[in-house]
Amino acid sequence: MKMGAIVQPMILSGVSLIVFAFGLKATWRDAASLFRRPGPLLRSLFAMYVVMPLFAVALVAAFPLTPAVKIALLLLSVSPVFPLLPRKLMTLGARGSSVYGLFTAVSLLSVGLVPLSASVWGRAIGVDTRVAPSAVASIVILTVLAPLGAGMAVRLWAPEGADRSEKPVFVVGAVLVLIGLIPILIESGGGMISLIGNGTLLSLALFVAAGLATGHFLGGPDTDDRSGLALAAALRHPAVALAVARANFPNETLAPAAILLYLIVGALVVFPYMNWRKRGRLAGEREREGGAVRRYKRSEHRT
């Protein structure tokens, strides 16, 4: 039995449990919030499915990358949002409506957008990339929509149980993902090392940095929208990219290694951005608290 037959279901189950845990803290109103705001929704889709694929095409043209890395950049640039996106945004203190609205809207629309984008941008770099909407739908439903909806349903009918269960469910999911990733990283380590060079690490880092900058710029004046779109544009769903790579490029055995390398590089590039946003939020909270204290003292002085 191949390792993938064991660890892949483990990782998918872990991701589903993590997203289920997110749903235990969300409401249906949160999930539908971005559909009620056409401006931010259109900016999100433009950033993720126009700007980022264009940047991927530019990177492919600028660097002498191996075919595996070219394929990985293309497929990642048209993949939906990273399934752990809500967790990252929650650590920044983002509002639930902002987090779950972006997560749900882009995931739903990706069923049609991923096949269309992969075909259009694949031709731009000279590869024939065909994606069946059913293939995208199965992954998105399994790892995003179904567990998120199940979690929200539990919260609707048993809010106290949802609050108690959220942390244990998340921990179990995270452990499953970590256990599943370890053998994959060991098995793919040689492939990832072989890809280093020819601008691979730089191109992957620039791709993530461009996603952060694009999302931050197009996210609008709201702090949560900016942070959310920045991370959504930079961090994409690796399972969708892997599935499309296997279906379209079965002989390109290093494409999965390139996608895993992207995850490692992405985590390193995103870390400073998240620290910067955390510091900015804390500074803003301190300023608001200080302003409230000053107003209170002035009112006390007048009385």
Backbone as numpy.savetxt, mean C-alpha at the origin, in Angstrom:
# Nx Ny Nz CAx CAy CAz Cx Cy Cz
6.62 -31.46 -2.11 5.78 -30.26 -2.11 6.66 -29.00 -2.11
6.34 -28.04 -3.02 7.12 -26.82 -3.10 6.83 -25.93 -1.90
7.85 -25.13 -1.56 7.71 -24.23 -0.41 6.55 -23.27 -0.61
6.38 -22.78 -1.84 5.32 -21.81 -2.10 3.94 -22.35 -1.80
3.75 -23.66 -1.97 2.44 -24.25 -1.70 2.09 -24.20 -0.23
3.10 -24.06 0.62 2.87 -24.01 2.07 2.82 -22.58 2.57
3.82 -21.78 2.20 3.94 -20.45 2.79 3.02 -19.43 2.14
2.68 -19.60 0.87 1.81 -18.61 0.24 0.44 -18.55 0.90
-0.24 -19.70 1.13 -1.51 -19.62 1.86 -1.35 -19.04 3.27
-0.20 -19.32 3.90 0.04 -18.78 5.24 0.12 -17.26 5.20
0.85 -16.73 4.22 0.99 -15.28 4.11 -0.36 -14.63 3.77
-1.08 -15.22 2.82 -2.38 -14.65 2.45 -3.36 -14.70 3.62
-3.32 -15.79 4.39 -4.18 -15.88 5.57 -3.80 -14.82 6.60
-2.48 -14.63 6.78 -2.03 -13.62 7.73 -2.44 -12.22 7.32
-2.28 -11.90 6.03 -2.67 -10.58 5.54 -4.18 -10.39 5.71
-4.95 -11.43 5.40 -6.41 -11.34 5.55 -6.80 -11.08 7.00
-6.12 -11.73 7.94 -6.41 -11.51 9.36 -6.05 -10.08 9.78
-4.93 -9.58 9.26 -4.53 -8.21 9.59 -5.57 -7.21 9.09
-6.03 -7.40 7.84 -7.04 -6.49 7.29 -8.37 -6.66 8.03
-8.69 -7.90 8.45 -9.89 -8.13 9.26 -9.79 -7.32 10.56
-8.59 -7.30 11.16 -8.39 -6.52 12.37 -8.60 -5.03 12.10
-8.16 -4.54 10.92 -8.43 -3.15 10.57 -9.94 -2.90 10.52
-10.66 -3.85 9.92 -12.11 -3.71 9.80 -12.82 -3.64 11.14
-12.24 -4.29 12.14 -12.84 -4.26 13.48 -12.84 -2.86 14.08
-12.07 -1.94 13.51 -12.02 -0.56 14.01 -12.68 0.42 13.05
-13.24 -0.10 11.94 -13.77 0.78 10.90 -15.29 0.74 10.85
-15.88 1.73 10.19 -17.32 1.77 9.96 -17.59 1.80 8.46
-18.82 1.46 8.09 -19.18 1.50 6.67 -19.09 2.92 6.13
-19.38 3.89 6.96 -19.28 5.29 6.53 -17.82 5.64 6.22
-16.90 5.16 7.06 -15.48 5.37 6.79 -15.09 4.80 5.43
-15.52 3.56 5.17 -15.12 2.87 3.94 -15.62 3.57 2.69
-16.78 4.21 2.78 -17.36 4.85 1.60 -17.02 6.33 1.51
-16.21 6.84 2.43 -16.02 8.30 2.53 -15.39 8.92 1.29
-14.43 8.23 0.65 -13.75 8.84 -0.49 -14.67 8.92 -1.72
-15.65 8.04 -1.82 -16.60 8.11 -2.94 -17.49 9.36 -2.84
-17.57 9.92 -1.66 -18.35 11.15 -1.49 -17.50 12.39 -1.72
-16.21 12.19 -2.04 -15.29 13.31 -2.26 -14.59 13.10 -3.61
-15.25 13.49 -4.71 -14.70 13.20 -6.04 -13.33 13.82 -6.31
-13.07 14.98 -5.72 -11.77 15.63 -5.96 -10.61 14.79 -5.45
-10.58 14.46 -4.16 -9.50 13.60 -3.65 -9.46 12.23 -4.32
-10.63 11.69 -4.68 -10.64 10.37 -5.34 -9.95 10.45 -6.70
-10.27 11.46 -7.49 -9.65 11.60 -8.82 -8.15 11.87 -8.70
-7.76 12.68 -7.72 -6.33 12.93 -7.52 -5.59 11.65 -7.13
-6.23 10.82 -6.32 -5.62 9.55 -5.91 -5.40 8.64 -7.11
-6.43 8.51 -7.94 -6.31 7.64 -9.11 -5.29 8.19 -10.11
-5.25 9.51 -10.26 -4.27 10.11 -11.17 -2.84 9.85 -10.68
-2.63 10.00 -9.38 -1.29 9.78 -8.83 -0.86 8.33 -9.00
-1.77 7.39 -8.72 -1.39 5.98 -8.69 -1.34 5.34 -10.07
-2.25 5.73 -10.97 -2.37 5.00 -12.23 -1.96 5.81 -13.46
-1.52 7.04 -13.25 -0.99 7.83 -14.37 0.44 8.29 -14.05
0.61 9.02 -12.95 1.92 9.57 -12.64 2.93 8.47 -12.34
2.57 7.51 -11.49 3.54 6.48 -11.11 3.91 5.54 -12.26
2.97 5.10 -13.10 3.40 4.32 -14.28 4.29 5.12 -15.22
3.99 6.42 -15.38 4.86 7.26 -16.21 6.27 7.30 -15.64
6.37 7.40 -14.33 7.69 7.44 -13.71 8.39 6.09 -13.86
7.65 5.00 -13.77 8.24 3.67 -13.97 8.79 3.54 -15.38
8.05 4.03 -16.37 8.53 4.01 -17.76 9.81 4.83 -17.89
9.85 5.99 -17.22 11.04 6.84 -17.27 12.24 6.13 -16.65
12.04 5.42 -15.55 13.13 4.69 -14.91 13.65 3.57 -15.81
12.73 2.88 -16.46 13.12 1.81 -17.37 13.97 2.36 -18.52
13.63 3.56 -18.97 14.39 4.18 -20.07 15.73 4.74 -19.58
15.79 5.14 -18.32 16.99 5.82 -17.82 18.08 4.88 -17.36
17.72 3.67 -16.89 18.70 2.75 -16.32 18.79 1.46 -17.13
19.98 0.87 -17.21 20.14 -0.41 -17.92 19.70 -1.59 -17.05
18.43 -1.61 -16.72 17.90 -2.60 -15.78 17.71 -3.95 -16.46
17.75 -5.00 -15.64 17.46 -6.34 -16.16 15.97 -6.43 -16.47
15.58 -7.35 -17.36 14.15 -7.50 -17.67 13.29 -7.75 -16.43
13.81 -8.49 -15.45 13.03 -8.79 -14.24 12.69 -7.51 -13.49
13.63 -6.60 -13.37 13.40 -5.35 -12.65 12.45 -4.45 -13.44
12.61 -4.43 -14.76 11.69 -3.65 -15.59 10.25 -4.12 -15.41
10.07 -5.43 -15.43 8.73 -6.00 -15.25 8.20 -5.67 -13.87
9.04 -5.79 -12.85 8.60 -5.51 -11.49 8.16 -4.05 -11.34
8.93 -3.12 -11.88 8.57 -1.71 -11.78 7.24 -1.43 -12.48
7.07 -2.00 -13.66 5.81 -1.80 -14.38 4.63 -2.33 -13.59
4.73 -3.57 -13.13 3.59 -4.20 -12.46 3.30 -3.55 -11.11
4.34 -3.15 -10.40 4.11 -2.47 -9.13 3.44 -1.12 -9.33
3.78 -0.44 -10.40 3.22 0.89 -10.64 1.74 0.86 -10.97
1.20 -0.31 -11.36 -0.23 -0.41 -11.67 -0.97 -1.27 -10.66
-0.29 -1.73 -9.61 -0.94 -2.57 -8.61 -1.73 -1.71 -7.62
-2.71 -2.30 -6.94 -3.50 -1.53 -5.95 -2.70 -1.24 -4.69
-3.40 -0.73 -3.69 -2.72 -0.28 -2.47 -2.20 -1.46 -1.66
-1.14 -1.19 -0.92 -0.53 -2.17 -0.04 -1.52 -2.57 1.05
-1.73 -3.86 1.30 -2.77 -4.25 2.27 -2.50 -3.81 3.71
-1.26 -3.46 4.03 -0.96 -2.99 5.37 -1.00 -1.46 5.48
-1.51 -0.80 4.44 -1.56 0.66 4.43 -2.30 1.24 5.65
-3.47 0.71 6.03 -4.15 1.31 7.19 -3.30 1.31 8.45
-2.55 0.23 8.67 -1.72 0.15 9.87 -0.68 1.27 9.88
-0.05 1.50 8.73 0.97 2.54 8.66 0.36 3.92 8.89
-0.84 4.14 8.33 -1.47 5.44 8.50 -1.96 5.64 9.93
-2.43 4.57 10.55 -2.87 4.69 11.94 -1.72 5.08 12.86
-0.50 4.61 12.55 0.64 5.00 13.37 0.94 6.49 13.25
0.44 7.10 12.18 0.61 8.55 12.02 -0.54 9.32 12.66
-1.52 8.61 13.21 -2.65 9.27 13.84 -3.70 9.74 12.86
-3.75 9.14 11.66 -4.71 9.57 10.64 -6.14 9.22 11.04
-7.10 10.00 10.55 -8.52 9.75 10.81 -8.98 8.47 10.11
-9.92 7.78 10.74 -10.44 6.56 10.15 -11.07 6.78 8.79
-11.81 7.88 8.61 -12.47 8.13 7.33 -11.45 8.30 6.21
-10.34 8.96 6.51 -9.30 9.15 5.50 -8.61 7.83 5.17
-8.31 7.04 6.19 -7.59 5.79 6.00 -8.42 4.78 5.22
-9.61 4.49 5.73 -10.42 3.43 5.14 -11.08 3.85 3.84
-11.34 5.14 3.69 -11.90 5.61 2.43 -10.95 5.38 1.27
-9.69 5.76 1.46 -8.69 5.55 0.40 -8.46 4.07 0.16
-8.32 3.32 1.22 -8.04 1.89 1.14 -9.14 1.16 0.36
-10.40 1.44 0.68 -11.51 0.75 0.05 -11.74 1.19 -1.38
-11.73 2.50 -1.61 -12.03 3.01 -2.94 -11.02 2.53 -3.99
-9.74 2.66 -3.69 -8.73 2.27 -4.66 -8.72 0.75 -4.86
-8.96 0.00 -3.80 -9.01 -1.45 -3.92 -10.16 -1.89 -4.83
-11.34 -1.30 -4.64 -12.49 -1.64 -5.48 -12.23 -1.30 -6.95
-11.76 -0.10 -7.20 -11.56 0.36 -8.57 -10.39 -0.34 -9.25
-9.49 -0.92 -8.48 -8.31 -1.58 -9.06 -8.69 -2.79 -9.90
-9.84 -3.40 -9.65 -10.26 -4.57 -10.42 -10.34 -4.23 -11.91
-10.76 -3.02 -12.23 -10.79 -2.60 -13.63 -9.56 -1.82 -14.05
-9.00 -1.05 -13.11 -7.88 -0.18 -13.45 -6.57 -0.95 -13.67
-6.34 -2.01 -12.89 -5.08 -2.75 -13.04 -4.95 -3.38 -14.43
-5.96 -4.12 -14.92 -5.82 -4.68 -16.28 -5.65 -3.62 -17.35
-6.41 -2.52 -17.24 -6.30 -1.46 -18.24 -4.93 -0.80 -18.19
-4.47 -0.46 -17.01 -3.18 0.21 -16.86 -2.03 -0.69 -17.28
-2.10 -1.97 -16.92 -1.02 -2.89 -17.29 -0.90 -3.01 -18.80
-2.03 -3.03 -19.49 -2.00 -3.13 -20.95 -1.43 -1.86 -21.59
-1.91 -0.71 -21.12 -1.47 0.57 -21.70 0.01 0.82 -21.44
0.43 0.69 -20.20 1.81 1.01 -19.86 2.77 -0.10 -20.25
2.28 -1.34 -20.37 3.12 -2.42 -20.88 3.57 -2.14 -22.30
2.65 -1.64 -23.11 3.02 -1.31 -24.50 4.06 -0.19 -24.53
4.02 0.69 -23.52 4.97 1.81 -23.50 6.41 1.34 -23.34
6.61 0.17 -22.69 7.98 -0.33 -22.55 8.21 -1.58 -23.42
7.26 -1.85 -24.30 7.46 -2.92 -25.27 7.20 -4.32 -24.78
6.32 -4.49 -23.77 5.97 -5.84 -23.32 4.45 -6.00 -23.37
4.03 -7.20 -23.71 2.61 -7.50 -23.81 2.14 -8.01 -22.46
1.43 -7.18 -21.73 0.98 -7.53 -20.39 -0.54 -7.61 -20.39
-1.04 -8.82 -20.26 -2.49 -9.02 -20.21 -2.88 -9.51 -18.82
-3.87 -8.86 -18.28 -4.31 -9.20 -16.93 -5.81 -9.44 -16.95
-6.22 -10.59 -16.49 -7.65 -10.88 -16.38 -8.22 -10.18 -15.16
-9.31 -9.41 -15.32 -9.89 -8.76 -14.14 -10.22 -9.75 -13.03
-10.58 -10.98 -13.39 -10.90 -11.98 -12.37 -9.70 -12.30 -11.50
-8.50 -12.28 -12.10 -7.29 -12.58 -11.32 -7.04 -11.49 -10.28
-7.21 -10.24 -10.68 -7.04 -9.13 -9.74 -8.14 -9.17 -8.69
-9.37 -9.42 -9.14 -10.51 -9.42 -8.22 -10.33 -10.47 -7.13
-9.84 -11.66 -7.50 -9.71 -12.72 -6.51 -8.73 -12.33 -5.40
-7.61 -11.69 -5.77 -6.63 -11.29 -4.76 -7.15 -10.14 -3.91
-7.76 -9.15 -4.57 -8.27 -7.99 -3.84 -9.40 -8.40 -2.90
-10.28 -9.27 -3.36 -11.38 -9.72 -2.50 -10.84 -10.51 -1.32
-9.88 -11.42 -1.59 -9.36 -12.28 -0.54 -8.57 -11.52 0.50
-7.74 -10.56 0.06 -6.82 -9.90 0.99 -7.28 -8.52 1.45
-8.32 -7.97 0.83 -8.75 -6.62 1.21 -10.25 -6.56 1.50
-11.06 -6.73 0.48 -12.48 -6.41 0.60 -13.23 -7.34 1.54
-13.04 -8.66 1.38 -13.78 -9.60 2.22 -13.39 -9.48 3.70
-12.09 -9.52 4.04 -11.76 -9.39 5.47 -12.10 -8.03 6.05
-11.96 -6.96 5.25 -12.32 -5.63 5.75 -13.82 -5.56 6.02
-14.61 -6.07 5.05 -16.07 -6.07 5.23 -16.50 -6.93 6.40
-15.85 -8.09 6.58 -16.20 -8.96 7.70 -15.90 -8.27 9.03
-14.76 -7.59 9.09 -14.41 -6.88 10.32 -15.40 -5.77 10.64
-15.81 -5.02 9.60 -16.77 -3.94 9.83 -18.13 -4.49 10.25
-18.50 -5.67 9.69 -19.77 -6.29 10.08 -19.75 -6.69 11.56
-18.62 -7.25 11.99 -18.50 -7.62 13.41 -18.61 -6.37 14.29
-17.95 -5.30 13.86 -18.00 -4.06 14.65 -19.42 -3.52 14.71
-20.17 -3.66 13.63 -21.54 -3.15 13.59 -22.43 -3.89 14.58
-22.26 -5.22 14.63 -23.16 -6.04 15.44 -22.63 -6.30 16.85
-21.33 -6.25 17.03 -20.75 -6.52 18.36 -19.56 -5.60 18.59
-19.80 -4.31 18.80 -18.69 -3.35 18.91 -17.73 -3.64 20.06
-18.26 -4.10 21.19 -17.36 -4.39 22.31 -16.46 -5.58 22.01
-17.02 -6.61 21.40 -16.21 -7.76 21.00 -15.18 -7.38 19.96
-15.54 -6.46 19.05 -14.60 -6.00 18.03 -13.41 -5.31 18.68
-13.68 -4.47 19.66 -12.60 -3.76 20.35 -11.65 -4.73 21.07
-12.24 -5.74 21.70 -11.41 -6.71 22.43 -10.61 -7.60 21.49
-11.15 -7.89 20.33 -10.52 -8.86 19.42 -9.48 -8.24 18.50
-9.54 -6.93 18.32 -8.70 -6.30 17.29 -7.22 -6.60 17.45
-6.68 -6.38 18.64 -5.25 -6.58 18.83 -4.83 -8.05 18.72
-5.52 -9.01 19.37 -5.12 -10.42 19.21 -5.18 -10.90 17.76
-6.21 -10.48 17.02 -6.32 -10.90 15.62 -5.16 -10.34 14.81
-4.83 -9.07 15.06 -3.71 -8.47 14.34 -2.41 -9.20 14.63
-2.18 -9.54 15.90 -0.93 -10.22 16.28 -0.82 -11.57 15.58
-1.91 -12.34 15.58 -1.89 -13.65 14.91 -1.59 -13.49 13.41
-2.23 -12.51 12.78 -1.97 -12.27 11.36 -0.54 -11.88 11.09
0.00 -11.00 11.92 1.38 -10.55 11.73 2.36 -11.71 11.90
2.11 -12.59 12.88 2.99 -13.74 13.10 2.96 -14.67 11.88
1.78 -14.92 11.34 1.67 -15.77 10.16 2.45 -15.19 8.98
2.33 -13.88 8.78 3.05 -13.24 7.67 4.56 -13.34 7.87
5.02 -13.08 9.07 6.46 -13.14 9.34 7.00 -14.56 9.15
6.28 -15.55 9.67 6.73 -16.94 9.52 6.77 -17.33 8.05
5.78 -16.89 7.29 5.75 -17.22 5.87 6.81 -16.51 5.05
7.16 -15.29 5.47 8.14 -14.52 4.70 9.56 -15.02 4.88
9.88 -15.55 6.04 11.26 -15.95 6.31 11.79 -16.96 5.29
11.10 -18.09 5.04 11.63 -19.02 4.04 11.66 -18.44 2.63
10.71 -17.57 2.30 10.71 -16.96 0.96 11.91 -16.06 0.79
12.21 -15.27 1.82 13.38 -14.38 1.75 14.67 -15.18 1.66
14.75 -16.30 2.40 15.94 -17.14 2.33 16.09 -17.74 0.93
14.97 -18.26 0.41 15.01 -18.90 -0.91 15.32 -17.90 -2.01
14.81 -16.66 -1.87 14.99 -15.66 -2.92 16.20 -14.78 -2.70
16.94 -15.02 -1.60 18.07 -14.16 -1.28 19.09 -14.09 -2.39
19.44 -15.25 -2.95 20.42 -15.27 -4.04 19.94 -14.50 -5.24
18.66 -14.65 -5.57 18.11 -13.91 -6.71 18.13 -12.42 -6.49
17.79 -11.99 -5.28 17.81 -10.55 -4.99 19.23 -9.99 -5.09
20.20 -10.74 -4.56 21.58 -10.28 -4.62 22.05 -10.18 -6.08
21.64 -11.13 -6.90 22.06 -11.12 -8.31 21.50 -9.93 -9.08
20.40 -9.36 -8.59 19.78 -8.22 -9.28 20.44 -6.89 -8.94
21.21 -6.88 -7.85 21.83 -5.62 -7.42 22.88 -5.20 -8.44
22.84 -3.95 -8.82 23.72 -3.42 -9.85 22.91 -2.85 -10.99
23.56 -2.17 -11.90 22.91 -1.57 -13.07 21.81 -0.57 -12.66
21.95 -0.01 -11.48 20.97 0.99 -11.05 19.71 0.41 -10.43
19.70 -0.89 -10.10 18.48 -1.52 -9.57 18.05 -0.89 -8.26
18.94 -0.84 -7.28 18.57 -0.30 -5.97 18.17 1.17 -6.08
18.91 1.93 -6.89 18.60 3.35 -7.05 17.24 3.53 -7.72
16.95 2.73 -8.73 15.67 2.87 -9.43 14.51 2.51 -8.51
14.65 1.46 -7.71 13.59 1.09 -6.77 13.40 2.17 -5.71
14.50 2.71 -5.20 14.41 3.77 -4.20 13.77 5.03 -4.80
14.14 5.37 -6.03 13.54 6.54 -6.68 12.05 6.33 -6.94
11.68 5.10 -7.27 10.26 4.81 -7.49 9.46 5.07 -6.21
9.93 4.57 -5.10 9.23 4.77 -3.82 9.23 6.24 -3.44
10.38 6.91 -3.58 10.47 8.32 -3.24 9.54 9.16 -4.13
9.45 8.80 -5.40 8.55 9.52 -6.30 7.10 9.32 -5.89
6.77 8.11 -5.42 5.41 7.88 -4.93 5.09 8.75 -3.72
6.03 8.84 -2.80 5.83 9.68 -1.62 5.64 11.14 -2.01
6.51 11.63 -2.91 6.44 13.03 -3.32 5.15 13.31 -4.10
4.80 12.41 -5.01 3.59 12.60 -5.81 2.35 12.62 -4.94
2.24 11.63 -4.07 1.06 11.58 -3.20 0.99 12.75 -2.25
2.12 13.15 -1.72 2.15 14.29 -0.79 1.74 15.58 -1.50
2.18 15.74 -2.73 1.88 16.96 -3.49 0.41 16.99 -3.95
-0.10 15.82 -4.39 -1.45 15.78 -4.93 -2.52 15.48 -3.87
-2.09 15.23 -2.64 -3.04 14.84 -1.61 -3.96 15.96 -1.14
-3.64 17.20 -1.50 -4.49 18.31 -1.10 -4.06 18.91 0.23
-4.82 19.84 0.75 -4.42 20.56 1.97 -4.55 19.74 3.24
-5.39 18.71 3.24 -5.60 17.92 4.45 -4.38 17.04 4.73
-3.90 17.09 5.97 -2.70 16.34 6.35 -2.89 14.85 6.18
-4.03 14.32 6.61 -4.27 12.89 6.51 -4.35 12.44 5.05
-5.00 13.24 4.20 -5.08 12.90 2.78 -3.70 12.87 2.15
-2.85 13.81 2.52 -1.50 13.86 1.96 -0.70 12.62 2.35
-0.70 12.30 3.63 0.06 11.15 4.10 -0.49 9.86 3.48
-1.82 9.75 3.43 -2.43 8.55 2.90 -2.09 8.32 1.44
-2.22 9.35 0.63 -1.94 9.19 -0.80 -0.44 8.98 -1.04
0.39 9.62 -0.24 1.84 9.42 -0.38 2.21 7.95 -0.19
1.71 7.33 0.88 2.03 5.94 1.15 1.34 5.01 0.15
0.13 5.37 -0.27 -0.59 4.53 -1.23 0.12 4.51 -2.59
0.66 5.64 -3.00 1.36 5.70 -4.29 2.71 5.01 -4.23
3.35 5.05 -3.07 4.70 4.49 -2.95 4.70 2.99 -2.69
3.74 2.52 -1.88 3.70 1.12 -1.46 2.54 0.42 -2.14
2.84 -0.54 -3.02 1.80 -1.20 -3.79 1.66 -2.66 -3.42
0.57 -3.27 -3.83 0.21 -4.63 -3.43 1.13 -5.65 -4.10
2.06 -6.29 -3.36 3.00 -7.20 -4.00 2.36 -8.47 -4.54
1.27 -8.94 -3.91 0.64 -10.18 -4.37 0.05 -10.03 -5.77
-0.52 -8.85 -6.06 -1.05 -8.61 -7.40 0.08 -8.58 -8.42
1.17 -7.87 -8.10 2.31 -7.82 -9.01 2.90 -9.21 -9.25
3.00 -10.01 -8.19 3.54 -11.37 -8.33 2.63 -12.24 -9.19
1.33 -12.14 -8.98 0.39 -12.96 -9.76 0.44 -12.61 -11.24
0.50 -11.33 -11.55 0.56 -10.91 -12.96 1.89 -11.31 -13.58
2.97 -11.21 -12.81 4.29 -11.61 -13.32 4.31 -13.09 -13.65
3.77 -13.92 -12.77 3.76 -15.36 -13.03 2.91 -15.72 -14.24
1.78 -15.01 -14.41 0.87 -15.32 -15.52 1.41 -14.87 -16.86
2.11 -13.74 -16.89 2.56 -13.16 -18.16 4.01 -13.47 -18.48
4.84 -13.68 -17.45 6.27 -13.88 -17.69 6.77 -15.10 -16.91
6.25 -16.29 -17.24 6.62 -17.49 -16.45 8.10 -17.83 -16.55
8.76 -17.40 -17.63 10.18 -17.71 -17.79 11.09 -16.70 -17.09
10.51 -15.59 -16.63 11.31 -14.56 -15.95 11.33 -14.88 -14.46
12.18 -15.81 -14.08 12.16 -16.34 -12.72 12.63 -15.34 -11.67
13.31 -14.27 -12.09 13.82 -13.29 -11.14 12.83 -12.16 -10.84
11.72 -12.12 -11.56 10.74 -11.06 -11.31 10.20 -11.09 -9.88
9.86 -12.28 -9.32 9.44 -12.29 -7.91 10.52 -11.78 -6.96
11.79 -12.11 -7.24 12.87 -11.61 -6.40 12.97 -10.09 -6.48
12.71 -9.52 -7.66 12.75 -8.07 -7.81 11.63 -7.41 -7.01
10.47 -8.05 -6.98 9.34 -7.49 -6.21 9.63 -7.57 -4.72
10.23 -8.65 -4.26 10.62 -8.75 -2.85 11.69 -7.72 -2.50
12.63 -7.49 -3.41 13.66 -6.48 -3.18 13.02 -5.10 -3.05
11.99 -4.85 -3.84 11.26 -3.59 -3.75 10.66 -3.39 -2.37
10.12 -4.48 -1.77 9.54 -4.36 -0.44 10.57 -3.92 0.59
11.77 -4.48 0.49 12.83 -4.13 1.43 13.27 -2.68 1.24
13.52 -2.31 -0.02 13.94 -0.94 -0.32 12.83 0.04 0.08
11.58 -0.33 -0.21 10.46 0.54 0.11 10.35 0.83 1.59
10.54 -0.20 2.41 10.46 -0.01 3.86 11.52 0.98 4.33
12.72 0.89 3.75 13.81 1.79 4.15 13.55 3.23 3.71
12.98 3.41 2.53 12.74 4.76 2.01 11.56 5.41 2.73
10.54 4.62 3.05 9.33 5.17 3.68 9.57 5.58 5.12
10.51 4.92 5.79 10.74 5.15 7.21 11.02 6.63 7.53
11.92 7.32 6.83 12.15 8.74 7.16 10.92 9.60 6.92
10.15 9.29 5.87 8.93 10.07 5.61 7.95 9.94 6.76
7.75 8.72 7.24 6.82 8.51 8.34 7.28 9.22 9.61
8.57 9.20 9.88 9.09 9.92 11.04 8.85 11.42 10.92
9.05 11.94 9.71 8.83 13.36 9.46 7.37 13.74 9.69
6.45 12.89 9.20 5.03 13.18 9.36 4.60 13.07 10.83
5.19 12.11 11.54 4.89 11.98 12.97 5.33 13.22 13.74
6.55 13.68 13.44 7.04 14.88 14.13 6.17 16.09 13.82
5.75 16.22 12.57 4.90 17.33 12.18 3.55 17.29 12.89
2.98 16.09 13.01 1.69 15.97 13.70 1.84 16.31 15.18
2.90 15.81 15.81 3.12 16.10 17.23 3.33 17.59 17.46
4.10 18.23 16.57 4.33 19.66 16.70 3.01 20.43 16.55
2.17 20.00 15.62 0.88 20.65 15.44 -0.02 20.48 16.64
0.00 19.27 17.23 -0.82 19.03 18.43 -0.34 19.88 19.59
0.99 20.00 19.75 1.51 20.84 20.83 1.13 22.30 20.62
1.18 22.74 19.36 0.83 24.12 19.07 -0.65 24.38 19.37
-1.51 23.43 19.00 -2.94 23.60 19.28 -3.21 23.60 20.78
-2.52 22.71 21.52 -2.69 22.68 22.97 -2.21 23.98 23.60
-1.06 24.47 23.09 -0.56 25.74 23.61 -1.51 26.88 23.33
-2.10 26.88 22.14 -3.06 27.92 21.80 -4.29 27.87 22.68
-4.75 26.64 22.98 -5.92 26.50 23.85 -5.62 27.01 25.25
-4.42 26.71 25.75 -4.03 27.19 27.08 -3.95 28.70 27.10
-3.38 29.29 26.04 -3.27 30.76 26.00 -4.65 31.41 25.95
-5.56 30.84 25.18 -6.91 31.41 25.12 -7.61 31.29 26.46
-7.40 30.15 27.14 -8.02 29.97 28.46 -7.49 31.00 29.45
-6.16 31.23 29.42 -5.58 32.19 30.35 -6.08 33.60 30.07
-6.23 33.94 28.78 -6.74 35.28 28.45 -8.17 35.44 28.94
-8.99 34.40 28.78 -10.38 34.49 29.25 -10.45 34.61 30.76
-9.55 33.87 31.45 -9.51 33.94 32.92 -9.09 35.34 33.36
-8.14 35.94 32.62 -7.64 37.27 32.97 -8.73 38.31 32.81
-9.56 38.15 31.75 -10.62 39.13 31.52 -11.70 39.04 32.58
-11.92 37.81 33.08 -12.96 37.66 34.11 -12.44 38.03 35.50
